[in-house]
């Protein structure tokens, strides 16, 4: 893979004679990274060179060994994409080199439609295939409302899967495997939606692997606060990246042009606004606002767009 010196992990490569090796970052906790070598050897703990750390799980990296089980990352390989969230002041990396984003929801507890919408926008902005997973469909009393809330996303063409991981694990495994095998997929979702159950369902030794990773990263008891990559078993290949649950999903790093194209229902209308630089907020002759008015675009979706436009205007440069 082509490498770029400009993506060095916090500084120039070392000038010493240590051999440069290659691998994939499979876990991250603070400035501690676990790298799986390309030669199939045991994973080793690596640190970025310099103070600034911009390494993400899924990154291909160049590293140099400093001991039998430790090394220093000297460069990050060219990325296909990088998924992250941001507020006015800082950003939080999720993962790199992804194919899909699996958004895990549940019939209960009540899922946040705001977080769902933001995750979909992030997927669209990064050219990832988004998949919405509705878990706990065995809770029949609350299932109709959950389905009703997701109907607008089905209408937009998004894939919505329904499973009961605990009541019908074999069926859930078959449904998920059909969509995940052969792809690098990140799981996103609020706490309590069933992400851990999903990982254990698909990765039989996930709990043992998590303990080993936690020890290797020196993250101790904080076993749920780091992002980690698991290879999917079987011939299909692929990987599953689990990330900590979150309650906020800022997208302050996106531009207004990226935002308008990240709403699939907006895209066919963008060329039909009266003004070429229309913001789709209050301008006369705006095709998007006309579609909101006549019901072709859900008001809640336009409200999310307006909120995101407002947020990116608040960024501290």
C-alpha positions in Angstrom: 0.0 0.0 0.0 1.2 3.5 -0.8 2.4 5.3 2.3 2.4 9.0 2.9 5.1 10.6 5.0 2.7 13.5 5.7 0.6 11.1 7.8 3.5 10.2 10.1 2.1 9.5 13.6 3.2 12.6 15.3 6.6 13.1 13.7 9.1 12.0 11.1 10.2 8.4 11.0 13.2 7.4 13.1 16.6 7.7 11.6 17.9 4.7 13.4 18.5 1.4 11.7 15.5 -0.4 13.3 13.5 -2.4 10.7 10.2 -0.9 9.7 7.4 -3.4 10.0 3.7 -3.3 8.9 0.5 -4.2 10.6 -3.1 -3.2 11.5 -4.3 -1.4 14.6 -6.9 -3.7 16.3 -7.5 -1.7 19.5 -7.1 1.8 20.9 -7.2 3.1 24.5 -5.9 6.6 24.9 -2.4 6.7 23.5 -2.0 2.9 23.7 -2.6 0.9 20.5 -2.5 -2.8 19.8 -1.1 -3.7 16.4 -1.5 -7.0 14.7 1.6 -7.6 12.5 1.2 -8.6 8.9 3.4 -11.6 9.4 0.8 -13.2 11.7 2.9 -12.8 14.9 1.4 -11.9 18.2 -0.1 -8.4 18.6 2.1 -5.9 20.3 1.5 -2.6 22.2 2.6 0.4 20.2 2.7 4.1 21.0 2.7 7.0 18.5 5.8 9.0 18.0 5.5 12.5 19.5 2.7 14.1 21.5 -0.1 14.2 19.0 -2.0 11.0 18.4 -4.1 10.5 15.2 -4.1 6.8 15.0 -7.4 4.9 14.7 -8.5 1.3 14.9 -8.5 -0.1 11.4 -5.4 1.9 10.3 -2.6 0.2 8.5 0.6 1.4 10.1 4.4 1.3 9.8 6.0 0.6 13.2 9.4 -0.3 14.7 9.9 -2.8 17.5 11.4 -1.4 20.7 11.1 -4.7 22.6 9.6 -8.2 22.2 6.1 -6.9 22.8 6.2 -3.2 22.2 6.8 -0.8 19.4 6.5 2.8 18.1 4.2 3.8 15.2 6.2 5.8 12.7 3.6 6.3 9.9 -0.1 5.8 9.1 -1.0 4.2 5.8 -3.2 6.1 3.3 -6.9 5.7 4.4 -10.0 5.0 2.5 -12.0 6.9 5.1 -11.9 8.0 8.7 -15.1 8.0 10.9 -15.2 10.4 13.8 -17.4 12.7 15.8 -16.6 16.2 16.9 -17.7 19.2 18.9 -16.6 22.8 18.8 -13.3 22.1 20.4 -12.1 18.5 19.8 -12.8 15.3 17.9 -13.1 11.6 18.8 -11.9 9.0 16.3 -14.0 5.9 15.8 -12.2 3.9 13.1 -10.6 3.9 9.7 -10.9 2.0 6.4 -14.5 1.0 6.9 -17.1 -0.5 4.5 -20.2 -0.3 6.6 -21.8 1.3 9.6 -24.2 -0.8 11.7 -26.4 1.3 13.9 -27.7 -0.8 16.8 -31.1 0.2 18.1 -33.6 -1.6 20.4 -37.4 -1.6 20.9 -36.5 -0.8 24.6 -35.0 1.3 26.0 -36.2 4.2 23.8 -33.6 4.9 21.1 -32.6 8.5 20.1 -33.7 9.4 16.7 -31.4 12.3 16.8 -28.4 10.0 17.2 -29.7 7.7 14.5 -30.0 10.6 12.1 -26.5 11.9 12.9 -25.0 8.4 12.4 -26.7 8.1 9.0 -25.4 11.5 8.0 -21.9 10.5 9.0 -22.2 7.3 7.0 -23.3 9.2 3.9 -20.5 11.7 4.3 -18.0 8.9 4.4 -19.4 6.8 1.6 -20.3 4.0 4.0 -23.2 1.7 3.6 -25.5 2.3 6.7 -27.4 -0.6 8.2 -30.0 -0.1 10.9 -30.5 -3.0 13.3 -33.6 -3.1 15.5 -32.9 -5.5 18.3 -35.2 -6.9 21.0 -38.2 -7.4 18.7 -39.5 -10.1 21.1 -40.8 -7.2 23.2 -44.1 -7.1 21.4 -45.7 -4.4 23.4 -43.2 -1.8 22.2 -42.4 -3.2 18.8 -45.1 -1.4 16.8 -43.9 2.0 18.0 -40.3 1.2 17.2 -41.3 0.0 13.7 -43.4 3.2 13.1 -40.4 5.4 14.1 -38.2 3.6 11.6 -40.6 3.6 8.7 -39.4 6.9 7.3 -35.9 5.5 7.1 -37.1 2.4 5.3 -38.9 4.8 2.8 -35.6 6.5 2.2 -34.1 3.2 1.1 -32.0 2.4 4.2 -31.6 -1.3 5.1 -33.5 -2.1 8.4 -32.9 -5.5 10.0 -34.9 -6.9 12.8 -33.6 -9.5 15.3 -34.0 -10.8 18.8 -30.4 -11.6 19.8 -31.4 -13.3 23.1 -34.6 -15.1 22.2 -33.7 -16.2 18.7 -29.9 -16.1 18.5 -29.5 -18.6 15.6 -31.8 -16.6 13.4 -30.1 -13.3 14.4 -26.7 -14.8 13.6 -27.8 -15.9 10.2 -29.4 -12.5 9.4 -26.3 -10.5 10.6 -23.7 -12.8 9.0 -25.4 -12.4 5.6 -24.8 -8.6 5.8 -21.5 -8.5 7.6 -19.3 -11.3 6.2 -16.6 -10.0 3.8 -17.0 -6.4 5.0 -15.3 -4.2 7.6 -18.1 -2.9 9.8 -18.3 -0.7 12.8 -21.0 -0.9 15.4 -22.4 2.3 16.8 -25.1 2.7 19.3 -26.2 4.0 22.7 -25.6 2.0 25.8 -28.3 -0.7 26.5 -29.1 -1.4 22.9 -27.5 -4.9 22.8 -24.1 -4.2 21.2 -22.2 -6.5 23.6 -24.7 -9.3 23.0 -24.3 -8.9 19.3 -20.5 -9.0 19.5 -20.6 -12.2 21.6 -23.1 -13.7 19.2 -20.9 -13.2 16.2 -17.5 -13.6 17.8 -17.5 -16.7 20.1 -14.4 -15.8 22.0 -15.0 -12.1 22.1 -15.1 -11.9 26.0 -11.7 -13.7 26.3 -10.3 -11.5 23.5 -11.5 -8.4 25.2 -9.8 -9.3 28.4 -6.6 -10.1 26.6 -6.7 -6.8 24.8 -7.5 -4.9 28.0 -4.4 -6.4 29.6 -2.2 -5.7 26.6 -3.4 -2.0 26.5 -3.0 -1.6 30.3 -6.6 -0.4 30.4 -7.4 -2.7 33.4 -11.0 -2.6 34.5 -12.0 -0.1 31.8 -12.8 -3.0 29.4 -15.7 -1.2 27.8 -14.1 2.1 27.1 -11.8 1.2 24.2 -12.5 0.5 20.5 -11.4 -2.9 19.3 -11.5 -4.9 16.0 -12.5 -8.6 15.8 -11.9 -10.8 12.8 -15.2 -12.5 11.8 -14.9 -16.3 11.9 -15.6 -18.4 8.9 -14.5 -18.3 5.2 -16.3 -15.1 4.4 -13.7 -12.9 6.2 -14.4 -9.4 7.3 -14.1 -7.7 10.6 -16.3 -6.2 13.3 -15.2 -3.0 15.1 -16.9 -2.4 18.5 -16.9 1.1 20.0 -18.0 2.4 23.4 -21.6 3.5 23.7 -22.2 7.2 23.4 -24.9 9.7 24.0 -23.8 12.5 21.7 -22.7 12.6 18.1 -21.4 15.9 17.0 -20.6 16.5 13.3 -19.0 19.9 13.6 -16.2 18.9 11.1 -18.6 18.6 8.1 -19.1 21.3 5.6 -22.5 22.7 4.6 -22.0 21.2 1.1 -21.3 17.8 2.6 -24.3 18.0 4.8 -26.8 18.8 2.1 -25.6 15.8 0.1 -25.7 13.5 3.1 -29.5 13.7 3.2 -30.6 11.4 0.3 -34.0 13.0 0.0 -32.3 16.4 -0.6 -30.0 15.3 -3.4 -32.5 15.2 -6.3 -33.7 18.7 -5.4 -30.4 20.5 -5.0 -30.2 21.6 -8.6 -33.7 23.1 -8.6 -33.3 25.8 -5.9 -33.6 29.4 -7.3 -30.2 30.4 -5.9 -27.1 28.3 -6.6 -25.8 29.0 -3.1 -29.1 28.2 -1.3 -28.7 27.2 2.3 -32.2 25.4 2.4 -33.1 27.3 5.6 -35.3 30.2 4.6 -34.5 31.2 1.1 -37.3 31.9 -1.5 -37.6 29.4 -4.3 -35.8 26.7 -2.3 -36.8 23.3 -3.7 -35.9 21.5 -0.4 -38.2 23.8 1.6 -41.0 23.3 -0.9 -40.6 19.6 -0.4 -40.9 20.0 3.3 -44.0 22.1 2.9 -45.8 19.5 0.7 -44.7 16.5 2.7 -42.1 14.9 0.5 -39.4 15.6 3.1 -40.2 14.9 6.8 -40.0 18.1 8.9 -37.9 16.2 11.5 -35.3 15.5 8.9 -35.1 19.1 7.8 -34.9 20.1 11.5 -31.9 17.9 11.9 -30.2 19.4 8.9 -30.9 22.9 10.2 -29.4 22.0 13.6 -26.3 20.5 12.0 -25.8 23.7 9.9 -26.1 25.7 13.0 -23.6 23.6 14.8 -20.9 23.8 12.2 -21.3 27.6 12.3 -20.2 27.5 16.0 -16.8 25.8 15.4 -13.9 27.5 17.2 -11.3 27.8 14.4 
